[in-house]
Amino acid sequence: MRALIVVIHQALELYKWAIIIVALMSWLISFNVINIHNDIVRSIWNGLNGVTEPALRRIRRLLPNMGGLDISPIILIFIIWFVQMEIDDLFRAYVLGF
C-alpha cells in the first residue's frame, strides 16, 4: 500500500512538471523563441501536449472566456497539489496507523 501511494504521488509530481513545461513551451513558441518546425521540439511538444491536453480541455470548458488568458494550467496544478496533500495525509495515516 505504501509503495502504491508513493508511486501515485510521484506520478502526479511528474504530471505537474509536464504542465509547467507545456505552459512554458507555449509561450516560447508564441514569441518565436523556439521553432515548432524542429523535429525534436515538435516531438516534445506533441508528446507533452497529448498527455496534458485532455485534463486541461476539461477545465477550459468550465471556465468563462477570459480573452486569451488561459489559467487552466494553474487550476490543474492547484488540483494536483490538493490531491497530493490528501495522498500525503493518507500516507501518514497508513504509516502512523490512525
SENUFI-14056 format. One record per residue: residue in one letter; x, y, z of N, C-alpha, C, CB in turn. Coordinates in steps of 0.001 Angstrom, whole numbers, padded with zeros to 6 digits, always signed. Glycine has a CB too. Layout:
<sites>
aXYZXYZXYZXYZ;...
</sites>
This chain:
<sites>
m+000829-001201+000000+000000+000000+000000+000868+001257+000000-000940+000002+001215;r+001908+001231+000821+002781+002398+000919+003475+002674-000411+003821+002195+002025;a+003927+001636-001083+004607+001816-002371+003660+002404-003411+005173+000478-002872;l+002409+001969-003398+001424+002496-004338+001175+003982-004104+000113+001720-004222;i+001093+004381-002854+000877+005795-002526+002056+006635-003007+000674+005980-001002;v+003266+006124-002811+004461+006856-003247+004497+006962-004771+005744+006164-002730;v+004157+005896-005465+004160+005916-006933+003127+006910-007461+003876+004505-007495;i+001937+006927-006886+000904+007868-007324+001349+009305-007058-000437+007578-006608;h+001939+009534-005914+002418+010879-005577+003487+011331-006574+002982+010911-004134;q+004418+010461-006905+005474+010820-007846+004943+010995-009265+006562+009764-007832;a+003957+010194-009655+003351+010360-010979+002650+011717-011080+002347+009216-011265;l+001980+012113-010016+001345+013436-010008+002383+014550-010056+000465+013598-008765;e+003512+014342-009396+004587+015333-009441+005142+015467-010869+005720+014942-008457;l+005338+014351-011546+005797+014392-012947+004764+015065-013847+006088+012967-013461;y+003499+014790-013599+002434+015399-014395+002405+016914-014182+001067+014781-014032;k+002657+017335-012956+002709+018758-012650+003843+019426-013437+002898+018978-011131;w+004988+018761-013500+006105+019307-014269+005799+019332-015754+007367+018500-014018;a+005076+018329-016253+004691+018322-017660+003798+019514-017980+003975+017013-018015;i+002890+019851-017079+002014+021011-017274+002827+022298-017320+000962+021090-016154;i+003788+022422-016424+004627+023619-016393+005445+023730-017675+005558+023597-015166;i+006012+022623-018138+006813+022642-019361+005957+022996-020567+007492+021289-019578;v+004735+022461-020642+003837+022793-021766+003492+024274-021754+002540+021949-021702;a+003232+024830-020576+002915+026259-020493+004102+027104-020940+002507+026640-019059;l+005299+026751-020471+006488+027494-020883+006760+027347-022376+007698+027025-020091;m+006605+026131-022885+006828+025924-024320+005828+026698-025153+006748+024443-024666;s+004584+026793-024695+003591+027542-025478+003963+029017-025558+002188+027385-024863;w+004504+029564-024466+004965+030956-024504+006159+031106-025431+005330+031442-023097;l+007104+030182-025334+008297+030261-026175+007962+030093-027649+009306+029208-025754;i+006994+029246-027948+006555+029076-029340+005834+030330-029812+005631+027838-029484;s+005007+030913-028962+004265+032120-029332+005192+033290-029644+003308+032507-028215;f+006274+033405-028889+007212+034505-029094+008349+034138-030035+007779+034949-027771;n+008228+033012-030720+009199+032555-031715+010604+032357-031141+009259+033541-032852;v+010693+031982-029889+011987+031683-029283+012425+030284-029688+011920+031810-027741;i+011480+029342-029668+011756+028002-030184+010847+027768-031382+011540+026902-029081;n+011337+026963-032292+010642+026742-033556+009970+025382-033543+011614+026850-034744;i+008692+025346-033798+007918+024105-033802+008253+023236-035016+006423+024419-033783;h+008935+023808-035995+009314+023043-037189+010525+022156-036938+009603+023986-038347;n+011227+022356-035834+012319+021481-035436+011721+020147-034989+013181+022129-034297;d+012282+019041-035467+011723+017717-035176+011727+017394-033685+012499+016653-035925;i+012803+017734-032990+012882+017428-031558+011865+018252-030778+014304+017693-031024;v+011776+019536-031091+010823+020411-030407+009398+019949-030677+011005+021875-030855;r+009114+019594-031928+007775+019135-032287+007424+017828-031575+007667+018952-033803;s+008409+016921-031454+008162+015650-030758+007869+015875-029278+009368+014713-030913;i+008673+016735-028647+008444+017043-027235+007091+017719-027059+009571+017942-026681;w+006784+018684-027916+005525+019424-027835+004332+018479-028006+005483+020537-028903;n+004380+017646-029046+003255+016736-029290+003090+015727-028158+003450+015999-030615;g+004193+015218-027636+004103+014246-026542+003529+014852-025274+005466+013667-026249;l+004078+015981-024856+003593+016612-023632+002186+017174-023803+004543+017718-023204;n+001912+017717-024970+000575+018250-025226-000464+017129-025247+000552+019020-026557;g-000090+015985-025789-001004+014847-025801-001314+014326-024408-000427+013738-026633;v-000357+014467-023499-000554+013999-022128-001372+014990-021304+000795+013757-021456;t-001118+016274-021495-001753+017274-020642-003060+017835-021194-000807+018393-020413;e-003230+017817-022485-004389+018483-023096-005746+017913-022667-004277+018396-024585;p-005916+016592-022512-007242+016110-022080-007709+016701-020750-007220+014605-021967;a-006828+016794-019777-007219+017365-018482-007430+018874-018595-006151+017057-017411;l-006562+019543-019335-006703+020989-019490-007969+021354-020258-005483+021563-020199;r-008335+020544-021229-009537+020802-022027-010791+020756-021158-009650+019783-023170;r-010835+019810-020230-012000+019718-019332-012128+020963-018462-011894+018469-018441;i-011004+021471-017994-011035+022675-017171-011416+023882-018014-009676+022904-016492;r-010899+023964-019230-011218+025103-020109-012703+025176-020422-010425+025008-021410;r-013356+024015-020516-014800+024010-020784-015590+024648-019646-015290+022581-021013;l-015081+024541-018430-015784+025078-017280-015512+026563-017048-015408+024304-016057;l-014412+027061-017584-014021+028452-017359-014701+029384-018365-012493+028598-017452;p-015003+030611-017942-015534+031582-018905-014418+032079-019825-016198+032776-018168;n-014806+032679-020942-013832+033245-021871-013124+034416-021197-014517+033700-023194;m-011811+034352-021133-011042+035389-020455-010193+036194-021436-010153+034767-019387;g-010549+036169-022696-009875+036999-023681-008433+036612-023955-009918+038399-023243;g-008166+035363-024157-006820+034926-024479-005976+034530-023287-006134+035986-025212;l-006456+034772-022091-005725+034383-020888-006170+032981-020482-005960+035405-019726;d-005227+032064-020468-005538+030672-020142-004988+030348-018760-004952+029702-021209;i-005891+030241-017790-005465+029910-016434-005717+028441-016088-006181+030802-015437;s-006092+027643-017086-006359+026232-016827-005138+025479-016303-006854+025572-018084;p-003898+025764-016756-002760+025060-016139-002606+025371-014656-001477+025420-016859;i-002859+026605-014266-002739+026980-012857-003785+026239-012026-002895+028512-012682;i-005011+026183-012535-006080+025487-011815-005763+024003-011704-007436+025692-012521;l-005252+023408-012790-004912+021986-012751-003769+021717-011778-004536+021491-014148;i-002800+022597-011711-001707+022427-010750-002240+022517-009321-000606+023489-010981;f-003175+023436-009067-003779+023513-007732-004567+022242-007407-004700+024744-007633;i-005262+021688-008372-005996+020437-008144-005027+019311-007812-006845+020065-009382;i-003943+019225-008583-002933+018188-008324-002306+018392-006954-001841+018202-009416;w-002043+019631-006600-001468+019948-005296-002403+019483-004174-001196+021465-005178;f-003702+019728-004325-004680+019299-003339-004707+017769-003233-006074+019838-003703;v-004693+017089-004375-004703+015623-004368-003437+015086-003697-004823+015071-005811;q-002307+015730-003977-001065+015296-003334-001121+015478-001816+000123+016070-003909;m-001720+016565-001358-001854+016753+000085-002741+015673+000696-002425+018142+000393;e-003805+015305+000004-004675+014235+000502-003944+012894+000515-005945+014133-000357;i-003132+012657-000516-002344+011423-000554-001328+011409+000582-001627+011274-001915;d-000716+012559+000862+000219+012638+001990-000476+012336+003307+000867+014023+002051;d-001686+012861+003483-002446+012563+004701-002773+011077+004787-003742+013391+004745;l-003138+010488+003666-003420+009051+003628-002166+008252+003970-003954+008637+002240;f-001034+008701+003445+000232+008033+003724+000572+008119+005208+001359+008647+002884;r+000413+009300+005790+000700+009461+007224-000234+008591+008053+000564+010942+007648;a-001500+008550+007678-002452+007715+008413-002094+006249+008306-003867+007939+007900;y-001617+005826+007146-001240+004432+006951+000010+004086+007749-001014+004145+005469;v+000981+004973+007713+002251+004714+008413+002055+004797+009921+003339+005717+007964;l+001331+005813+010394+001178+006005+011824+000018+005178+012412+000964+007475+012116;g-000808+004628+011531-001880+003757+011993-003096+004454+012527-001372+002880+013019;f-003377+005655+012092-004568+006390+012551-005774+005951+011786-004384+007898+012403;
</sites>
